[in-house]
Amino acid sequence: MKEWKDTEYGKAPVYWREVTLGEISKQITDGSHFSPKPQKIGKYMCSVKDMTYNHFNFSDCKLISESDYRALVSQGCQPIKDDILISKDGANCLDLIFVFNQDEELVILSSIAIVRLLPNIDNNFIRYFLLSPNCQFLMRNNFITGSAIPRVVLKDFKRVPILLPPLPEQRAIAGVLSSLDDKIDLLHRQNKTLEVMAETLFRQWFVEEAYEGWEETIINSVITVKGGTTPSTKISEYWNGDIYWTSPRDLANHTSIFIFDTERKITKKGLTQISSGLLPIGSVLLSSRAPIGYLAITDIPIAINQGYIGIICNKKVSNQFMFLWCRQNMDVIKNAGNGSVFPEISKSIFKSLDFQLPPPELLQKFDIEVKPIFSKVKNNQIQIRTLEKLRDTLLPKLMSGEVRMKYEMEKDEV
């Protein structure tokens, strides 16, 4: 008996249906093509910039008036629970796809597609299918248009091929992947709580209980500041080596304290083009432009580009203290920046910022208090990376039928 068949995505189980996204959807639409005037108080209006891997982040979300909100709801710009939302315009086109399940009242802009499925289709299965490498490859190579601003038009979403197993198997596959995502999400939330704990301790010890008699100095006296460079991208011998090199782009979607990897690597020849060389493990990275304020601690030796201020804590304060100091004083750092095109803070200005230096014994006690918090955050991040790798390995295998949900298959065949 034939077990496999050929599909647009390669081999698949013979009993999986070949359908299109349009055939299994009640509606495929998008949000508002008009952006109302922002308000200080109001209802959320979300765009792609507010999307994360699995939810909206409202921390920098636009607010609109109640009347504008009601008008857009009446026009169908409000997602409902269990809708699949897809980033369809801009730099993150097709990167972000999740099932909407948040309680906040909101409307969305046209940069986000809304897919509302028919009954008896598992929305989480379809979400993971759309995120799978084969489907992403097909959509990116066939449906993305626009040279300046990448986008997918709504009618093309309807043509996306879907391989659809029986509903019990859809649920089983989605359940495996969702369980991994739930664990990842739990660890992320734990880290957010731990970071708040560390920031609260810092504020209590060094802001609320600060002593006027502490030494008044400047940052340059307590840490070492380094800058970076981008080796010429025209010289291939500088690139694709095994030395970590970072630009602030690596931190754009960074979700916690430590950085373990970089998008790009350089060679030993490339490293010779960077006067600061490799920064040691434990260095604090602060993006100095476009935008000012990305922050991380390195867990790898790393070379940096010109968009960073590299902080080596080899004088009077620890990297934990300095990381939290930057968090606490980020408004001061940003306000010290200048630039007509985009804000930037130079190394020289950063070095000259005022710094109130607590006594060594207090710094030492504080480090003892916060070290376990930072260690737990780091361990959680390592677990997250492991779980993400497992999820990303399983995803294409489950979506092709290469890895089968045996229990659900037997149940379905009975």
Buried (B, 14 or more C-beta within 10 A) or exposed (E): EEEEEEBEBEEBBEBBEBBEBBEBBEEBBBBBEEBBEEBEEBBBBBBBBBBEBBBBEBEEBBBBBEEBBEBBBEBBBBBEEEBBBBBBBBEBBBBBBBBBEBEEEBBBBBBBBBBBBEEEBBBBBBBBBBBBEBBBEBBEEEBBEEEEEBBBBBEBBBBBBBBBBBBBBBBBBBBBBBEBBEBBBEBBEBBEEBBEBBBEBBBEBBEEEEEEEBEEEEBBEBBBBBBBBBBEEEEEEBBEBEBBBBBBBBBEEBEBBBBEEBEBBBBEBBBEBBEBEBBBEBBBBBBBBBBBBBBBBBBBBBBBBBBBBBBBBEEBBBBBBBBBBBBBBBEEBEEBBEEEEEBBBBBEBBBEBEBBBBEEEBBEEBBEBBEEBBEBBBEBBBBBEEBBEBBBEBBBEBBBBEBBBEEBBEEBEE
